[in-house]
């Protein structure tokens, strides 16, 4: 596959839901130097079914973990859902927002 991420952060600005497993929450919390309870209180919520943890979004829909310089604050430990993009999942909105798709040759 010839997908070259341009690190523009656009995929992290598309409103959507980023699920976090309990193990991922523990790992992210440790990476941020927090206990898991402080992490979930600050950066996550339960989804509408109250069965899964999801990362919060800024009011504009951007992921709470996207920094002003378009970097993921938790990149080394980001959730599997994020690591799987674009090969494990993609949406019409992320394809439209992502400039790397204009040169992508599957």
C-alpha positions in Angstrom: 0.0 0.0 0.0 1.2 3.5 -0.8 -0.4 5.7 1.8 1.8 8.4 3.1 0.4 10.3 6.1 1.0 14.0 5.8 0.5 14.6 9.5 -2.1 17.3 8.8 -4.3 16.2 11.7 -7.4 16.4 9.5 -8.5 12.8 10.2 -8.5 13.8 13.9 -10.7 16.8 13.2 -13.5 14.9 11.6 -16.2 14.4 14.2 -16.7 10.8 15.2 -16.2 8.4 18.0 -12.9 7.0 19.1 -13.4 3.9 21.3 -10.9 3.1 24.1 -10.7 -0.3 25.6 -10.0 -0.7 29.3 -6.4 -1.8 28.6 -5.9 1.2 26.3 -7.2 3.5 29.0 -4.7 2.1 31.4 -1.9 2.5 28.9 -2.8 6.0 27.9 -3.2 7.1 31.5 0.2 5.7 32.4 1.7 7.5 29.3 0.2 10.8 30.5 1.4 10.2 34.0 -2.1 9.9 35.4 -4.1 7.2 37.1 -6.8 5.7 35.0 -9.6 7.4 37.0 -8.1 10.8 36.4 -7.7 10.0 32.7 -11.3 8.9 32.2 -12.6 11.9 34.2 -10.5 14.3 32.1 -10.4 12.8 28.6 -13.1 10.3 28.2 -16.8 9.5 28.6 -19.1 6.5 28.2 -20.7 6.2 24.8 -24.5 6.5 24.3 -25.0 2.8 25.2 -22.9 3.4 28.4 -21.0 0.2 27.5 -17.8 1.6 26.0 -15.4 4.3 26.8 -14.7 7.0 24.1 -12.3 9.9 23.9 -13.8 13.4 24.3 -13.9 15.8 21.4 -13.4 19.6 21.4 -16.5 21.7 20.6 -15.5 21.7 16.9 -15.4 17.9 16.8 -11.6 17.5 16.9 -10.2 14.7 19.1 -9.2 15.9 22.6 -5.8 14.4 22.0 -5.0 16.5 18.9 -2.5 19.2 19.8 -2.4 22.7 18.2 0.5 21.6 16.0 -1.5 18.7 14.5 0.3 16.0 16.6 -1.4 13.3 18.5 -0.5 13.8 22.2 -0.7 10.1 22.7 0.7 8.9 19.4 2.9 6.1 20.8 0.0 4.6 22.7 -3.0 5.8 20.7 -6.1 3.5 20.5 -6.1 0.6 18.1 -8.9 2.3 16.2 -6.6 5.2 15.4 -3.7 2.9 14.5 -5.9 1.1 12.0 -6.6 4.2 9.9 -6.7 4.1 6.9 -6.3 0.4 6.3 -8.7 -0.9 8.9 -11.4 1.7 8.5 -12.2 5.0 6.8 -15.3 7.1 6.3 -16.3 9.4 3.4 -15.6 12.3 5.7 -12.1 11.2 6.5 -11.3 10.4 2.9 -12.5 13.9 1.9 -10.6 15.6 4.7 -7.3 13.7 4.2 -5.0 15.1 1.5 -3.0 11.9 1.4 -5.9 10.1 -0.2 -5.5 12.2 -3.4 -2.2 10.3 -4.1 -3.2 7.0 -2.5 -2.8 3.9 -4.7 -4.2 0.8 -3.0 
